[in-house]
Amino acid sequence: MKRKTNHNSYKKRMSASRVAYRTSFYWLLQYNVRDAPA
């Protein structure tokens, strides 16, 4: 039971970090495009 819980929290943490990485990547992309001299 404890191993299963740890595995589930590990998977949840990995997916959460992946979403956060993708979100920060798109945010940086939009930020750079917005502040780039046209």
C-alpha positions as CSV (number, residue, x, y, z in Angstrom):
1,M,0.0,0.0,0.0
2,K,2.8,2.4,0.9
3,R,4.8,1.6,-2.2
4,K,1.7,2.1,-4.4
5,T,1.0,5.5,-2.7
6,N,4.6,6.6,-3.2
7,H,4.5,5.5,-6.9
8,N,1.3,7.4,-7.5
9,S,2.7,10.6,-5.9
10,Y,5.8,10.2,-7.9
11,K,3.8,10.0,-11.2
12,K,1.7,12.9,-10.1
13,R,4.8,15.0,-9.3
14,M,6.4,14.1,-12.6
15,S,3.3,15.1,-14.7
16,A,3.0,18.3,-12.6
17,S,6.6,19.3,-13.3
18,R,6.2,18.5,-17.0
19,V,3.1,20.8,-17.2
20,A,4.9,23.5,-15.2
21,Y,7.9,23.2,-17.6
22,R,5.7,23.5,-20.7
23,T,3.7,26.4,-19.2
24,S,6.8,28.4,-18.3
25,F,8.3,27.6,-21.7
26,Y,5.2,29.1,-23.5
27,W,5.1,32.0,-21.0
28,L,8.8,32.8,-21.8
29,L,8.0,32.5,-25.5
30,Q,5.1,35.0,-25.4
31,Y,7.1,37.3,-23.1
32,N,10.0,37.4,-25.5
33,V,7.7,38.0,-28.5
34,R,5.8,40.7,-26.7
35,D,9.0,42.5,-25.6
36,A,10.9,42.1,-28.9
37,P,11.4,45.3,-30.9
38,A,9.1,45.1,-33.9
